[in-house]
Amino acid sequence: MAGQALAFESSRRMEIAGPVSAEIIRVIDGDTILVAARPWPQQTMEVFVRLRGIDAPELKSSCAATRDAGRQAREALTDLIRDQPEIQLFHISGDKYFGRVLADISFSDGRNPAQEMLSAGYVRPYGGGRKSKECASSFW
C-alpha cells in the first residue's frame, strides 16, 4: 500500500505544462474524454483525459438518481464539445488510474469546459481524495 501511495505522489509531481493539441474522439462520462493528442510533430496518441477540478456523478452507481445525473452530465459535456474540432491540454499529469491523465482543457475560444460544467450545475468541484457515495439527489 505504501508503494502505491509513493507511485501516486510521484505521478502527481510530474507535470507537462502544455499546451498539447488534441482532437476529441468521444465523451466517456461527465468528467472524462478520449482524445487523439499530438504531443510531438507527426505523432498522435489516444489517451483518456479527466478534466481537472470536477467530479461528475457516476454512471455505474447503485443509486438510480446518481446514474440519471451521470447521464445528464455526459450529455451536457457531449453538447458542449460538439463543435470543438481541437482542444488544448494544459498542466497534464498522471491520474490515479493507469492509462488516464488529468489535465486542464481549453477550447480554441479560451473557454474551459470544466468551468462550464460547474457553472451549469452538472458536476461539483473536486480536488482529489475520496468521493462521496451518497445518492445524487442529496448533493447534485
MDAnalysis code that builds the backbone (N, CA, C; Angstrom):
import MDAnalysis as mda
import numpy as np

u = mda.Universe.empty(420, n_residues=140, atom_resindex=np.repeat(np.arange(140), 3), trajectory=True)
u.add_TopologyAttr("name", ["N", "CA", "C"] * 140)
u.add_TopologyAttr("resid", np.arange(1, 141))
u.add_TopologyAttr("resname", ["MET", "ALA", "GLY", "GLN", "ALA", "LEU", "ALA", "PHE", "GLU", "SER", "SER", "ARG", "ARG", "MET", "GLU", "ILE", "ALA", "GLY", "PRO", "VAL", "SER", "ALA", "GLU", "ILE", "ILE", "ARG", "VAL", "ILE", "ASP", "GLY", "ASP", "THR", "ILE", "LEU", "VAL", "ALA", "ALA", "ARG", "PRO", "TRP", "PRO", "GLN", "GLN", "THR", "MET", "GLU", "VAL", "PHE", "VAL", "ARG", "LEU", "ARG", "GLY", "ILE", "ASP", "ALA", "PRO", "GLU", "LEU", "LYS", "SER", "SER", "CYS", "ALA", "ALA", "THR", "ARG", "ASP", "ALA", "GLY", "ARG", "GLN", "ALA", "ARG", "GLU", "ALA", "LEU", "THR", "ASP", "LEU", "ILE", "ARG", "ASP", "GLN", "PRO", "GLU", "ILE", "GLN", "LEU", "PHE", "HIS", "ILE", "SER", "GLY", "ASP", "LYS", "TYR", "PHE", "GLY", "ARG", "VAL", "LEU", "ALA", "ASP", "ILE", "SER", "PHE", "SER", "ASP", "GLY", "ARG", "ASN", "PRO", "ALA", "GLN", "GLU", "MET", "LEU", "SER", "ALA", "GLY", "TYR", "VAL", "ARG", "PRO", "TYR", "GLY", "GLY", "GLY", "ARG", "LYS", "SER", "LYS", "GLU", "CYS", "ALA", "SER", "SER", "PHE", "TRP"])
u.atoms.positions = np.array([
    [0.832, -1.186, 0.000],
    [0.000, 0.000, 0.000],
    [0.876, 1.249, 0.000],
    [1.943, 1.262, 0.765],
    [2.824, 2.432, 0.811],
    [3.474, 2.672, -0.539],
    [3.801, 1.600, -1.268],
    [4.389, 1.738, -2.600],
    [3.417, 2.383, -3.571],
    [2.141, 2.030, -3.462],
    [1.128, 2.636, -4.323],
    [1.004, 4.124, -4.030],
    [1.013, 4.490, -2.767],
    [0.907, 5.903, -2.398],
    [2.110, 6.674, -2.920],
    [3.299, 6.086, -2.821],
    [4.503, 6.747, -3.312],
    [4.443, 6.924, -4.827],
    [3.990, 5.890, -5.547],
    [3.873, 5.987, -7.005],
    [2.846, 7.048, -7.380],
    [1.753, 7.117, -6.640],
    [0.724, 8.118, -6.913],
    [1.287, 9.514, -6.692],
    [1.974, 9.733, -5.580],
    [2.572, 11.042, -5.302],
    [3.606, 11.394, -6.352],
    [4.381, 10.410, -6.765],
    [5.394, 10.642, -7.785],
    [4.749, 11.066, -9.096],
    [3.645, 10.404, -9.497],
    [2.987, 10.742, -10.759],
    [2.340, 12.112, -10.691],
    [1.904, 12.533, -9.513],
    [1.272, 13.844, -9.375],
    [2.304, 14.953, -9.503],
    [3.536, 14.701, -9.143],
    [4.578, 15.729, -9.225],
    [5.056, 15.935, -10.648],
    [4.982, 14.897, -11.476],
    [5.411, 15.002, -12.860],
    [4.292, 15.651, -13.655],
    [4.562, 16.828, -14.189],
    [3.538, 17.550, -14.913],
    [4.110, 18.128, -16.189],
    [3.335, 18.056, -17.253],
    [3.692, 18.683, -18.517],
    [2.864, 19.953, -18.605],
    [3.516, 21.088, -18.772],
    [2.812, 22.363, -18.766],
    [1.869, 22.511, -19.953],
    [2.266, 21.978, -21.119],
    [1.446, 22.137, -22.311],
    [1.700, 23.489, -22.955],
    [0.983, 23.852, -23.940],
    [-0.194, 23.139, -24.410],
    [0.146, 21.954, -25.304],
    [-0.736, 20.965, -25.257],
    [-0.697, 19.831, -26.174],
    [-2.015, 19.869, -26.935],
    [-1.940, 19.930, -28.245],
    [-3.147, 19.944, -29.075],
    [-3.749, 18.554, -29.113],
    [-5.080, 18.515, -29.164],
    [-5.779, 17.231, -29.207],
    [-7.111, 17.390, -29.917],
    [-7.563, 16.282, -30.458],
    [-8.891, 16.206, -31.064],
    [-9.721, 15.264, -30.211],
    [-10.925, 15.663, -29.890],
    [-11.788, 14.823, -29.065],
    [-12.349, 13.689, -29.914],
    [-12.172, 12.475, -29.432],
    [-12.706, 11.293, -30.109],
    [-14.121, 11.007, -29.603],
    [-14.261, 10.985, -28.258],
    [-15.585, 10.764, -27.679],
    [-15.594, 11.133, -26.209],
    [-16.791, 11.342, -25.711],
    [-17.011, 11.616, -24.297],
    [-17.262, 10.286, -23.605],
    [-16.560, 10.059, -22.507],
    [-16.725, 8.828, -21.736],
    [-17.812, 9.020, -20.683],
    [-17.695, 10.091, -19.918],
    [-18.700, 10.450, -18.915],
    [-18.616, 11.956, -18.698],
    [-19.197, 12.451, -17.646],
    [-19.260, 13.890, -17.431],
    [-17.958, 14.560, -17.071],
    [-16.901, 13.792, -16.800],
    [-15.614, 14.404, -16.481],
    [-14.427, 13.725, -17.166],
    [-14.693, 12.867, -18.143],
    [-13.616, 12.151, -18.837],
    [-13.905, 12.087, -20.332],
    [-12.856, 12.345, -21.139],
    [-12.968, 12.261, -22.587],
    [-11.816, 11.427, -23.137],
    [-12.003, 10.893, -24.321],
    [-10.937, 10.212, -25.044],
    [-10.496, 11.158, -26.150],
    [-9.186, 11.403, -26.230],
    [-8.673, 12.326, -27.240],
    [-7.562, 11.680, -28.053],
    [-7.321, 12.260, -29.227],
    [-6.139, 11.946, -30.028],
    [-5.212, 13.135, -29.827],
    [-4.232, 12.968, -28.951],
    [-3.307, 14.052, -28.618],
    [-2.103, 14.027, -29.558],
    [-1.563, 15.205, -29.799],
    [-0.383, 15.338, -30.648],
    [0.754, 15.977, -29.841],
    [1.419, 15.167, -29.023],
    [2.471, 15.731, -28.157],
    [3.757, 16.089, -28.899],
    [3.999, 15.450, -30.060],
    [5.199, 15.714, -30.855],
    [4.801, 15.816, -32.318],
    [5.629, 16.451, -33.138],
    [5.314, 16.519, -34.568],
    [5.159, 15.119, -35.163],
    [4.138, 14.953, -35.952],
    [3.842, 13.711, -36.662],
    [3.586, 12.522, -35.729],
    [3.230, 12.783, -34.497],
    [2.924, 11.718, -33.531],
    [1.551, 11.978, -32.923],
    [0.709, 10.969, -32.943],
    [-0.618, 11.070, -32.332],
    [-0.792, 9.875, -31.406],
    [-1.387, 10.130, -30.255],
    [-1.668, 9.040, -29.322],
    [-3.048, 9.234, -28.710],
    [-3.759, 8.134, -28.571],
    [-5.059, 8.185, -27.921],
    [-4.861, 8.062, -26.419],
    [-5.545, 8.933, -25.678],
    [-5.423, 8.907, -24.228],
    [-6.735, 9.391, -23.610],
    [-7.093, 8.773, -22.497],
    [-8.250, 9.217, -21.728],
    [-7.802, 10.396, -20.878],
    [-8.612, 11.451, -20.863],
    [-8.281, 12.663, -20.108],
    [-9.407, 12.974, -19.143],
    [-9.063, 13.056, -17.873],
    [-10.031, 13.504, -16.865],
    [-9.888, 15.014, -16.745],
    [-11.006, 15.718, -16.785],
    [-10.993, 17.168, -16.665],
    [-10.666, 17.543, -15.226],
    [-9.624, 18.317, -15.058],
    [-9.153, 18.699, -13.725],
    [-10.188, 19.576, -13.005],
    [-10.374, 19.288, -11.726],
    [-11.159, 20.156, -10.855],
    [-12.641, 19.861, -10.761],
    [-13.111, 18.802, -11.440],
    [-14.536, 18.491, -11.355],
    [-14.757, 17.003, -11.102],
    [-15.939, 16.709, -10.586],
    [-16.367, 15.326, -10.381],
    [-17.800, 15.219, -10.867],
    [-18.036, 14.309, -11.798],
    [-19.381, 14.075, -12.321],
    [-20.006, 12.884, -11.610],
    [-21.322, 12.851, -11.556],
    [-21.996, 11.683, -10.977],
    [-21.619, 10.418, -11.751],
    [-21.526, 9.310, -11.048],
    [-21.084, 8.049, -11.633],
    [-22.188, 7.358, -12.422],
    [-21.861, 6.935, -13.633],
    [-22.814, 6.232, -14.487],
    [-23.110, 4.829, -13.984],
    [-22.206, 4.239, -13.212],
    [-22.370, 2.869, -12.734],
    [-22.736, 2.806, -11.248],
    [-23.314, 3.883, -10.754],
    [-23.706, 3.939, -9.352],
    [-24.849, 2.970, -9.059],
    [-24.954, 2.545, -7.824],
    [-26.082, 1.707, -7.416],
    [-27.338, 2.560, -7.214],
    [-27.179, 3.857, -7.188],
    [-28.287, 4.790, -6.981],
    [-28.827, 5.267, -8.338],
    [-30.110, 5.068, -8.571],
    [-30.722, 5.454, -9.847],
    [-30.608, 6.959, -10.106],
    [-30.768, 7.777, -9.076],
    [-30.681, 9.230, -9.254],
    [-29.271, 9.642, -9.668],
    [-28.272, 8.983, -9.118],
    [-26.890, 9.276, -9.485],
    [-26.626, 8.862, -10.932],
    [-27.100, 7.684, -11.326],
    [-26.934, 7.243, -12.726],
    [-27.599, 8.221, -13.690],
    [-28.791, 8.695, -13.342],
    [-29.504, 9.656, -14.186],
    [-28.726, 10.971, -14.272],
    [-28.236, 11.444, -13.143],
    [-27.435, 12.681, -13.136],
    [-26.152, 12.485, -13.942],
    [-25.575, 11.285, -13.886],
    [-24.378, 10.979, -14.667],
    [-24.648, 11.020, -16.162],
    [-25.800, 10.478, -16.574],
    [-26.173, 10.530, -17.998],
    [-26.388, 11.975, -18.446],
    [-27.012, 12.779, -17.595],
    [-27.226, 14.191, -17.926],
    [-25.892, 14.923, -18.059],
    [-24.957, 14.629, -17.168],
    [-23.637, 15.267, -17.233],
    [-22.899, 14.853, -18.502],
    [-22.963, 13.577, -18.857],
    [-22.305, 13.111, -20.081],
    [-22.921, 13.789, -21.315],
    [-24.242, 13.888, -21.355],
    [-24.909, 14.555, -22.474],
    [-24.536, 16.034, -22.538],
    [-24.454, 16.690, -21.395],
    [-24.093, 18.110, -21.358],
    [-22.672, 18.317, -21.877],
    [-21.737, 17.453, -21.470],
    [-20.359, 17.579, -21.955],
    [-20.298, 17.285, -23.451],
    [-21.060, 16.309, -23.905],
    [-21.115, 15.996, -25.336],
    [-21.612, 17.208, -26.125],
    [-22.663, 17.844, -25.649],
    [-23.195, 19.041, -26.318],
    [-22.183, 20.178, -26.294],
    [-21.487, 20.332, -25.185],
    [-20.522, 21.419, -25.021],
    [-19.354, 21.299, -25.990],
    [-18.902, 20.085, -26.248],
    [-17.719, 19.894, -27.101],
    [-18.051, 19.612, -28.558],
    [-19.331, 19.486, -28.863],
    [-19.760, 19.071, -30.201],
    [-19.075, 19.861, -31.318],
    [-18.959, 21.145, -31.221],
    [-18.391, 21.981, -32.283],
    [-16.954, 22.414, -31.993],
    [-16.232, 21.617, -31.262],
    [-14.849, 21.942, -30.917],
    [-13.916, 20.978, -31.646],
    [-13.426, 21.362, -32.835],
    [-12.570, 20.444, -33.596],
    [-11.222, 20.169, -32.922],
    [-10.745, 21.118, -32.145],
    [-9.450, 20.937, -31.483],
    [-9.477, 21.593, -30.112],
    [-8.825, 20.949, -29.165],
    [-8.695, 21.494, -27.817],
    [-7.218, 21.550, -27.459],
    [-6.923, 22.231, -26.368],
    [-5.570, 22.300, -25.834],
    [-5.580, 21.712, -24.425],
    [-4.591, 20.884, -24.130],
    [-4.418, 20.309, -22.801],
    [-3.290, 21.059, -22.107],
    [-3.501, 21.420, -20.843],
    [-2.502, 22.119, -20.036],
    [-2.360, 21.420, -18.690],
    [-1.240, 21.624, -18.040],
    [-0.997, 21.069, -16.697],
    [-1.367, 19.590, -16.658],
    [-0.748, 18.834, -17.541],
    [-1.053, 17.418, -17.717],
    [-0.245, 16.597, -16.714],
    [-0.928, 15.755, -15.975],
    [-0.235, 14.902, -15.005],
    [-0.895, 13.531, -14.991],
    [-0.235, 12.602, -14.343],
    [-0.799, 11.271, -14.202],
    [-2.013, 11.301, -13.301],
    [-2.942, 10.421, -13.561],
    [-4.130, 10.278, -12.735],
    [-3.939, 9.041, -11.872],
    [-4.819, 8.839, -10.910],
    [-4.666, 7.687, -10.032],
    [-4.987, 6.376, -10.732],
    [-5.632, 6.454, -11.903],
    [-5.924, 5.250, -12.671],
    [-4.982, 5.162, -13.855],
    [-4.336, 4.030, -14.028],
    [-3.397, 3.803, -15.114],
    [-4.082, 4.020, -16.458],
    [-3.394, 4.689, -17.363],
    [-3.916, 4.881, -18.706],
    [-4.733, 6.136, -18.886],
    [-4.852, 6.937, -17.862],
    [-5.625, 8.175, -17.941],
    [-4.762, 9.295, -17.396],
    [-4.917, 10.494, -17.971],
    [-4.207, 11.653, -17.453],
    [-5.222, 12.656, -16.918],
    [-4.737, 13.557, -16.130],
    [-5.524, 14.641, -15.559],
    [-5.034, 15.919, -16.206],
    [-5.944, 16.777, -16.688],
    [-5.496, 17.985, -17.378],
    [-6.541, 19.084, -17.317],
    [-6.055, 20.311, -17.442],
    [-6.922, 21.452, -17.713],
    [-7.133, 21.448, -19.217],
    [-8.324, 21.796, -19.646],
    [-8.654, 21.792, -21.071],
    [-9.151, 23.168, -21.461],
    [-8.746, 23.584, -22.651],
    [-9.178, 24.870, -23.172],
    [-9.667, 24.698, -24.603],
    [-10.822, 25.298, -24.901],
    [-11.307, 25.342, -26.274],
    [-10.536, 26.426, -27.019],
    [-10.672, 26.467, -28.342],
    [-9.956, 27.462, -29.154],
    [-10.363, 28.886, -28.799],
    [-11.575, 29.084, -28.268],
    [-12.017, 30.426, -27.877],
    [-11.648, 30.765, -26.434],
    [-10.887, 29.864, -25.771],
    [-10.417, 30.124, -24.410],
    [-11.313, 29.591, -23.308],
    [-12.489, 29.122, -23.651],
    [-13.380, 28.598, -22.614],
    [-12.842, 27.293, -22.040],
    [-13.155, 27.063, -20.761],
    [-12.748, 25.863, -20.047],
    [-14.002, 25.004, -19.829],
    [-14.088, 23.820, -20.459],
    [-15.304, 23.012, -20.315],
    [-15.588, 22.579, -18.877],
    [-14.572, 22.385, -18.074],
    [-14.801, 22.005, -16.672],
    [-15.540, 23.134, -15.947],
    [-15.120, 24.367, -16.177],
    [-15.790, 25.509, -15.542],
    [-17.222, 25.663, -16.054],
    [-17.416, 25.397, -17.328],
    [-18.763, 25.489, -17.905],
    [-19.680, 24.431, -17.283],
    [-19.150, 23.230, -17.082],
    [-19.939, 22.154, -16.465],
    [-20.275, 22.500, -15.012],
    [-19.310, 23.098, -14.304],
    [-19.552, 23.533, -12.922],
    [-20.621, 24.612, -12.877],
    [-20.486, 25.612, -13.731],
    [-21.440, 26.728, -13.754],
    [-22.855, 26.267, -14.058],
    [-22.973, 25.251, -14.907],
    [-24.287, 24.732, -15.280],
    [-24.862, 23.772, -14.234],
    [-24.042, 23.377, -13.254],
    [-24.522, 22.519, -12.176],
    [-24.528, 21.031, -12.461],
    [-23.844, 20.592, -13.516],
    [-23.807, 19.164, -13.840],
    [-22.765, 18.399, -13.030],
    [-21.775, 19.093, -12.507],
    [-20.677, 18.480, -11.762],
    [-20.422, 19.298, -10.505],
    [-19.593, 18.755, -9.643],
    [-19.201, 19.523, -8.459],
    [-17.682, 19.669, -8.455],
    [-17.177, 20.619, -7.692],
    [-15.719, 20.790, -7.616],
    [-15.071, 19.549, -7.008],
    [-13.862, 19.252, -7.469],
    [-13.147, 18.084, -6.958],
    [-11.659, 18.375, -6.964],
    [-11.036, 18.188, -5.825],
    [-9.607, 18.427, -5.705],
    [-8.823, 17.184, -5.347],
    [-9.418, 16.024, -5.532],
    [-8.761, 14.774, -5.173],
    [-9.394, 14.206, -3.916],
    [-8.864, 13.098, -3.477],
    [-9.379, 12.461, -2.274],
    [-10.577, 11.576, -2.536],
    [-11.207, 11.161, -1.460],
    [-12.349, 10.250, -1.563],
    [-13.584, 10.981, -2.059],
    [-14.343, 10.263, -2.868],
    [-15.596, 10.798, -3.376],
    [-16.724, 10.320, -2.490],
    [-17.764, 11.127, -2.407],
    [-18.935, 10.754, -1.635],
    [-19.675, 9.616, -2.317],
    [-20.232, 8.711, -1.553],
    [-21.023, 7.597, -2.085],
    [-22.522, 7.886, -1.960],
    [-22.869, 9.110, -1.576],
    [-24.271, 9.462, -1.395],
    [-25.009, 9.443, -2.725],
    [-26.313, 9.270, -2.629],
    [-27.159, 9.299, -3.817],
    [-27.185, 10.721, -4.381],
    [-27.194, 10.854, -5.696],
    [-27.085, 12.164, -6.360],
    [-28.125, 13.169, -5.900],
    [-29.310, 12.728, -5.592],
    [-30.368, 13.674, -5.220],
    [-30.013, 14.447, -3.955],
    [-29.066, 13.925, -3.161],
    [-28.728, 14.600, -1.917],
    [-27.620, 15.634, -2.073],
    [-26.914, 15.651, -3.210],
    [-25.871, 16.654, -3.317],
    [-25.647, 17.210, -4.717],
    [-26.398, 16.809, -5.724],
    [-26.261, 17.420, -7.056],
    [-27.439, 18.266, -7.353],
])
